[in-house]
Amino acid sequence: MQIFSGATCARVRELTDPGGEAADLFGTSVASIGDVTGDTVAEIAVGANDDHENGYSDVGSVSVFNGATGAFLYKVGDPHGRSNDQLGISVSALGDVDFDGIPDFIAGALADNIANRGGAGSVSVFSGADGSFLRSIVDPAATANAYLGRSIAASGDMNGDGVADLIAGAEGDDGADTTATAPDTPAPGAVFAYLVRVQSLCGEAVAMDSTPADRNVAECP
């Protein structure tokens, strides 16, 4: 992963996964996640969605690096720990949601198997301070291959509770259209906004398309 000067476009440094292997796809996603070290410089998170960890293939990971020096800080893995989940396909800053004064971040695992629905997808919230897993957000009504987490972004505080919320794309979501899963008929996809609650960090889904009302509550396994 390369870092370039915004002023001159010159290359500043290259970041590599110290434990990386061939075909990990390190650099699939990148994000500036805010200052987690207290040096006033934002840190960098880099996704490797085909990373092999703990004996699992393509489970995925996200590595965090010091923004000022490029030093490796820590790596987070898939909290569900299953092959082919592809954590790190997307990564984004989130803001401080656990109130420790340090910004946290999120990562998508678009192929996560939820309740035996392969490819339903999930979004995980991690502590910026040390990479501790905080919460996983899923759509309880998602079908297989909905791919929640294919894209993610912080949305700011949408409900006025003082906590940053998030948006997640599910490119394969079939919504209310039961014909979307018919052969050769592509799913329309969906985008969901999740309200991150202060007490539980639980995701409450607010559909941003024509998704039925009963889809508007997310599970927090």
C-alpha positions as CSV (number, residue, x, y, z in Angstrom):
1,M,0.0,0.0,0.0
2,Q,1.5,3.3,-1.1
3,I,1.2,6.7,0.6
4,F,1.7,9.8,-1.5
5,S,2.2,13.5,-0.7
6,G,-0.9,15.6,-1.3
7,A,1.4,18.6,-2.0
8,T,3.8,17.0,-4.5
9,C,2.3,13.6,-5.4
10,A,5.7,12.1,-4.4
11,R,5.6,8.7,-2.7
12,V,6.1,9.1,1.0
13,R,6.3,5.5,2.1
14,E,5.0,1.9,1.4
15,L,3.1,-0.1,4.0
16,T,3.2,-3.8,4.1
17,D,1.7,-6.5,6.2
18,P,4.5,-7.9,8.4
19,G,2.8,-11.3,8.5
20,G,1.4,-11.2,5.0
21,E,1.4,-14.0,2.4
22,A,0.9,-14.1,-1.3
23,A,-2.7,-13.4,-2.5
24,D,-3.8,-11.9,0.8
25,L,-5.0,-8.9,-1.2
26,F,-3.5,-6.4,1.2
27,G,-4.7,-3.0,0.2
28,T,-8.2,-4.0,-1.0
29,S,-9.5,-1.2,1.2
30,V,-7.9,1.7,3.0
31,A,-9.1,4.4,5.3
32,S,-7.8,7.1,7.6
33,I,-9.4,6.3,10.9
34,G,-8.4,9.2,13.1
35,D,-5.6,9.7,15.7
36,V,-5.5,6.6,18.0
37,T,-1.9,7.1,19.3
38,G,-2.2,10.7,20.5
39,D,0.4,12.2,18.2
40,T,-2.2,14.4,16.4
41,V,-1.7,12.4,13.1
42,A,-4.5,10.1,11.9
43,E,-3.7,6.4,11.6
44,I,-4.3,4.2,8.6
45,A,-6.3,1.0,8.3
46,V,-5.7,-1.4,5.5
47,G,-7.9,-4.3,4.6
48,A,-6.7,-7.7,3.3
49,N,-9.9,-9.6,2.5
50,D,-8.2,-12.8,1.4
51,D,-5.9,-13.0,4.4
52,H,-5.4,-16.5,5.8
53,E,-5.6,-16.4,9.6
54,N,-5.6,-19.1,12.3
55,G,-6.0,-21.9,9.8
56,Y,-8.9,-20.3,7.9
57,S,-8.6,-19.4,4.2
58,D,-9.8,-16.0,2.9
59,V,-11.1,-15.1,6.4
60,G,-9.7,-11.5,6.0
61,S,-8.1,-9.0,8.2
62,V,-7.5,-5.3,8.8
63,S,-4.1,-3.9,9.8
64,V,-3.6,-0.5,11.5
65,F,-0.5,1.6,10.9
66,N,0.9,4.8,12.6
67,G,0.1,7.6,10.2
68,A,3.2,9.6,11.1
69,T,5.8,6.9,10.9
70,G,4.2,4.0,9.0
71,A,4.9,1.7,11.9
72,F,2.6,-1.4,12.3
73,L,0.4,-1.1,15.3
74,Y,-2.0,-4.1,15.3
75,K,-4.1,-6.4,13.2
76,V,-7.7,-7.3,13.7
77,G,-9.3,-10.5,12.4
78,D,-12.7,-11.8,11.7
79,P,-14.6,-12.1,15.0
80,H,-16.7,-15.0,13.5
81,G,-13.5,-16.7,12.3
82,R,-14.8,-18.6,9.3
83,S,-13.2,-19.2,5.9
84,N,-14.2,-17.0,3.0
85,D,-15.8,-14.3,5.2
86,Q,-13.5,-11.7,3.6
87,L,-13.3,-9.3,6.5
88,G,-11.6,-6.1,5.2
89,I,-13.3,-5.9,1.9
90,S,-14.3,-2.5,3.2
91,V,-13.0,-0.3,6.0
92,S,-14.0,3.1,7.4
93,A,-13.5,5.4,10.3
94,L,-16.4,5.6,12.7
95,G,-15.7,7.9,15.5
96,D,-15.5,7.2,19.3
97,V,-18.5,4.9,20.0
98,D,-17.1,3.3,23.2
99,F,-16.3,6.7,24.9
100,D,-12.7,6.1,25.7
101,G,-11.7,9.2,23.9
102,I,-10.1,7.3,20.9
103,P,-11.8,7.0,17.5
104,D,-13.0,3.5,16.5
105,F,-13.4,2.0,13.1
106,I,-15.6,-0.5,11.1
107,A,-14.8,-3.3,8.6
108,G,-17.1,-5.2,6.3
109,A,-17.2,-8.9,5.7
110,L,-19.4,-9.3,2.7
111,A,-19.4,-13.1,2.5
112,D,-20.0,-13.7,6.2
113,N,-22.3,-16.7,6.9
114,I,-25.2,-15.5,9.1
115,A,-27.6,-18.2,10.4
116,N,-26.6,-20.6,7.6
117,R,-27.1,-17.9,4.9
118,G,-23.9,-17.9,3.1
119,G,-22.9,-14.4,1.9
120,A,-25.4,-12.6,4.0
121,G,-22.6,-10.3,5.2
122,S,-21.8,-8.3,8.3
123,V,-20.1,-5.2,9.6
124,S,-17.8,-5.3,12.6
125,V,-17.0,-2.5,15.0
126,F,-13.5,-2.4,16.5
127,S,-11.8,-0.3,19.2
128,G,-9.3,2.1,17.7
129,A,-7.3,2.0,20.9
130,D,-6.2,-1.7,20.7
131,G,-8.3,-3.4,18.0
132,S,-10.6,-5.1,20.4
133,F,-13.8,-6.4,18.8
134,L,-16.8,-4.3,20.0
135,R,-19.8,-5.4,18.0
136,S,-21.0,-7.2,14.8
137,I,-24.0,-5.8,12.9
138,V,-26.1,-8.0,10.6
139,D,-29.4,-7.9,8.8
140,P,-31.6,-10.6,10.4
141,A,-33.8,-10.7,7.3
142,A,-31.0,-10.9,4.7
143,T,-31.0,-13.7,2.2
144,A,-27.9,-15.6,1.1
145,N,-25.5,-13.5,-1.0
146,A,-26.9,-10.2,0.1
147,Y,-23.3,-9.1,0.8
148,L,-23.9,-6.6,3.5
149,G,-20.7,-4.8,4.2
150,R,-19.6,-4.6,0.6
151,S,-19.3,-0.8,1.1
152,I,-19.4,1.1,4.4
153,A,-19.1,4.6,5.6
154,A,-19.5,6.7,8.8
155,S,-22.6,8.8,8.5
156,G,-22.2,11.1,11.5
157,D,-24.8,11.3,14.2
158,M,-28.1,10.7,12.5
159,N,-30.4,10.5,15.5
160,G,-28.9,13.1,17.8
161,D,-27.7,10.8,20.6
162,G,-24.1,12.0,20.4
163,V,-22.9,8.8,18.8
164,A,-21.6,8.4,15.3
165,D,-23.8,6.1,13.1
166,L,-22.9,4.2,9.9
167,I,-24.2,3.2,6.5
168,A,-23.6,-0.2,4.9
169,G,-24.3,-1.4,1.3
170,A,-25.7,-4.8,0.5
171,E,-25.3,-5.1,-3.2
172,G,-27.1,-8.5,-3.5
173,D,-30.0,-7.7,-1.2
174,D,-33.3,-8.6,-2.9
175,G,-35.5,-6.4,-0.6
176,A,-39.2,-7.0,-1.0
177,D,-38.8,-8.2,-4.6
178,T,-39.2,-11.9,-4.5
179,T,-38.6,-12.2,-8.2
180,A,-35.1,-10.8,-7.7
181,T,-33.8,-14.2,-6.8
182,A,-35.2,-15.8,-9.9
183,P,-32.7,-17.3,-12.4
184,D,-30.8,-14.7,-14.4
185,T,-32.5,-11.8,-12.5
186,P,-30.1,-9.6,-10.6
187,A,-30.9,-8.5,-7.1
188,P,-31.6,-4.8,-6.9
189,G,-29.4,-4.3,-3.8
190,A,-30.0,-2.0,-0.9
191,V,-28.3,0.5,1.5
192,F,-29.0,0.5,5.2
193,A,-28.3,3.1,7.9
194,Y,-27.4,1.7,11.3
195,L,-27.9,3.7,14.5
196,V,-25.2,2.9,16.9
197,R,-26.7,2.9,20.4
198,V,-24.8,4.3,23.3
199,Q,-25.5,1.5,25.7
200,S,-25.2,-1.6,23.6
201,L,-23.4,-0.6,20.4
202,C,-26.2,-2.5,18.8
203,G,-27.1,-1.7,15.2
204,E,-30.6,-0.6,14.5
205,A,-31.2,-0.7,10.8
206,V,-33.1,2.1,9.1
207,A,-33.8,1.1,5.5
208,M,-32.9,3.8,3.0
209,D,-34.9,2.3,0.1
210,S,-38.3,0.6,-0.2
211,T,-37.4,-2.2,2.2
212,P,-40.4,-3.3,4.3
213,A,-40.7,-2.1,7.9
214,D,-40.0,-5.5,9.3
215,R,-36.4,-5.2,7.9
216,N,-35.7,-2.2,10.1
217,V,-34.2,-4.0,13.1
218,A,-30.7,-5.5,12.9
219,E,-29.4,-8.3,15.1
220,C,-26.3,-8.0,17.2
221,P,-24.9,-11.5,17.6
